[in-house]
Amino acid sequence: MKFASVDGQRREAAPNLSGTCPCCDSPVIPKCGPIRVEHWAHKRVEHCDHWWENETPWHRDWKNHFPD
């Protein structure tokens, strides 16, 4: 996911942050590195969003065309 709730604010993933999922309020961790697009992931393996799918750079680029 692109955004998580960090101290009550919507934030994009960045190293050393921790947040919660905006859909299910479960803990999420930032995934940041040189191989994958930066994103948030649930600490436990779960998919709270029934429409969930892997995001490619193309998918993320389209999301960036819309307001946060």
C-alpha positions as CSV (number, residue, x, y, z in Angstrom):
1,M,0.0,0.0,0.0
2,K,1.2,3.5,-0.7
3,F,-0.1,5.2,2.5
4,A,-0.3,4.2,6.2
5,S,-1.4,6.1,9.3
6,V,1.6,7.3,11.3
7,D,0.8,9.3,14.4
8,G,-2.6,10.1,12.9
9,Q,-1.2,11.3,9.5
10,R,-1.2,9.7,6.1
11,R,2.4,8.9,5.2
12,E,4.3,7.2,2.5
13,A,6.7,4.4,3.5
14,A,10.1,5.5,4.7
15,P,12.8,3.7,6.7
16,N,12.4,3.5,10.5
17,L,8.7,4.4,10.5
18,S,5.9,2.2,11.8
19,G,2.3,2.7,11.2
20,T,-1.2,1.1,10.9
21,C,-3.2,0.0,7.9
22,P,-5.9,2.6,7.0
23,C,-8.4,-0.3,6.2
24,C,-8.0,-2.7,9.1
25,D,-5.9,-0.8,11.6
26,S,-3.4,-3.6,11.8
27,P,0.4,-2.8,12.2
28,V,2.3,-2.3,9.0
29,I,6.0,-1.9,8.3
30,P,7.8,0.1,5.6
31,K,9.5,-1.8,2.8
32,C,12.2,0.4,1.4
33,G,15.1,-0.7,-0.8
34,P,16.7,-0.6,-4.2
35,I,14.8,-3.5,-5.7
36,R,11.1,-2.9,-5.1
37,V,8.9,0.2,-5.1
38,E,8.7,1.6,-1.5
39,H,5.5,0.5,0.1
40,W,3.8,-0.5,3.4
41,A,3.2,-4.2,4.2
42,H,1.2,-5.8,7.0
43,K,3.4,-7.3,9.7
44,R,1.4,-10.5,9.5
45,V,0.5,-12.1,6.2
46,E,-3.0,-10.9,5.5
47,H,-5.0,-9.1,2.9
48,C,-7.6,-6.9,4.4
49,D,-8.5,-5.3,1.0
50,H,-10.4,-7.7,-1.3
51,W,-9.2,-5.7,-4.3
52,W,-5.5,-6.1,-3.4
53,E,-3.0,-6.9,-6.1
54,N,0.7,-6.4,-6.5
55,E,1.7,-2.9,-7.6
56,T,4.1,-2.5,-10.4
57,P,6.0,0.7,-11.1
58,W,3.4,1.4,-13.9
59,H,0.6,1.0,-11.3
60,R,2.3,3.3,-8.9
61,D,2.9,5.9,-11.6
62,W,-0.8,6.0,-12.4
63,K,-1.7,6.4,-8.7
64,N,0.7,9.4,-8.7
65,H,-1.6,11.2,-11.3
66,F,-4.3,11.6,-8.6
67,P,-4.3,13.7,-5.4
68,D,-3.1,11.9,-2.3
